[in-house]
Amino acid sequence: MKYLTLFTLLFFATLLSGKATFITQMEYASSLYKNPRGIGCDKCHGINGEGKVIANYVHKGVKKSFVCPAIRDLGFQDFYNALKQRKKGMPRYFLTTEEIKALYLYLHRDDKKKAQ
């Protein structure tokens, strides 16, 4: 398991350095969104960052829902800040700036198509 983790780190370090050409930037971004460090962003924020209900429960007789917010419409700085701050219920991934940029790119992959 240690070797797999080390290989993964070296693989992505090489990828980010621009020396690897066998995976596109969008493929990397998609992979990162679906599994950055054990659990993917898509599991809570939805396939396209639209947000979703994770659980419904009853607390002291009141029905409640644990809802993960939509992240697709955030500007880059708000997106970046959200990933760098500790939030209740949000895992801390310790992402690099390049990884955050890749995630943002993935969430906005269709923006150019919509603008045309």
C-alpha positions in Angstrom: 0.0 0.0 0.0 2.9 2.3 0.8 4.3 1.7 -2.6 1.0 2.4 -4.4 0.7 5.7 -2.5 4.3 6.6 -3.4 3.8 5.7 -7.0 0.6 7.8 -7.1 2.4 10.8 -5.7 5.3 10.5 -8.1 2.9 10.0 -11.0 1.0 13.2 -10.3 4.1 15.1 -9.5 5.5 14.2 -12.9 2.1 15.0 -14.5 2.0 18.4 -12.9 5.5 19.2 -13.9 4.3 19.0 -17.5 6.7 16.1 -18.4 3.9 13.4 -18.8 1.9 13.5 -22.0 -0.1 10.2 -21.8 -3.0 11.7 -19.8 -4.8 15.0 -20.7 -5.3 17.8 -18.2 -9.0 17.1 -18.2 -8.5 13.4 -17.6 -6.3 14.3 -14.6 -8.9 16.8 -13.4 -11.7 14.2 -13.7 -9.7 11.7 -11.8 -8.9 14.2 -9.1 -12.6 15.2 -8.7 -13.7 11.6 -8.4 -11.0 10.5 -5.9 -8.7 13.2 -4.6 -7.7 11.5 -1.4 -9.9 8.5 -0.7 -13.4 9.9 -1.2 -14.4 11.9 -4.3 -15.9 15.3 -4.4 -18.7 13.8 -6.6 -19.9 11.7 -3.7 -21.1 14.7 -1.8 -21.2 17.6 -4.2 -22.6 15.7 -7.2 -21.2 14.7 -10.6 -21.2 18.3 -11.8 -20.8 20.1 -8.5 -24.5 20.8 -8.2 -24.7 19.8 -4.5 -26.9 17.0 -3.1 -28.6 15.7 0.0 -26.3 13.2 1.7 -28.7 12.1 4.5 -32.1 12.7 6.0 -32.4 12.2 9.8 -34.4 13.1 12.8 -32.8 15.1 15.6 -34.8 15.7 18.8 -38.0 15.0 16.9 -37.3 17.3 14.0 -36.7 16.1 10.5 -33.4 17.4 9.1 -31.1 16.9 6.1 -27.4 17.0 5.7 -26.9 18.8 2.5 -23.6 19.4 0.7 -23.7 22.7 -1.1 -23.3 23.3 -4.9 -19.8 24.3 -5.7 -20.0 24.7 -9.5 -21.1 28.3 -9.4 -18.3 29.5 -7.0 -15.7 31.9 -8.4 -12.2 30.6 -8.3 -11.1 32.5 -5.2 -14.2 31.4 -3.2 -13.6 27.8 -4.4 -9.9 28.0 -3.4 -10.7 29.5 0.0 -13.4 26.8 0.7 -10.8 24.1 0.1 -8.2 25.7 2.3 -10.5 26.3 5.3 -11.6 23.7 7.8 -15.4 23.2 7.3 -17.8 21.1 9.4 -18.4 17.8 7.6 -15.9 18.6 4.8 -12.7 16.4 4.8 -9.4 18.2 4.7 -7.6 17.1 1.6 -4.4 19.3 1.8 -4.6 20.0 -2.0 -2.0 21.9 -3.8 -2.8 25.0 -5.7 -2.4 23.1 -9.0 -4.8 20.4 -7.8 -7.4 23.1 -6.8 -7.0 24.6 -10.3 -7.5 21.2 -11.9 -10.7 20.6 -9.8 -12.0 24.1 -10.8 -11.2 23.3 -14.4 -13.2 20.1 -14.2 -16.2 21.8 -12.7 -16.2 24.4 -15.5 -15.3 22.0 -18.4 -18.5 22.9 -20.3 -18.4 26.7 -19.8 -16.9 27.4 -23.2 -19.5 25.2 -24.9 -22.3 27.1 -23.2 -20.9 30.5 -24.1 -20.8 29.7 -27.9 
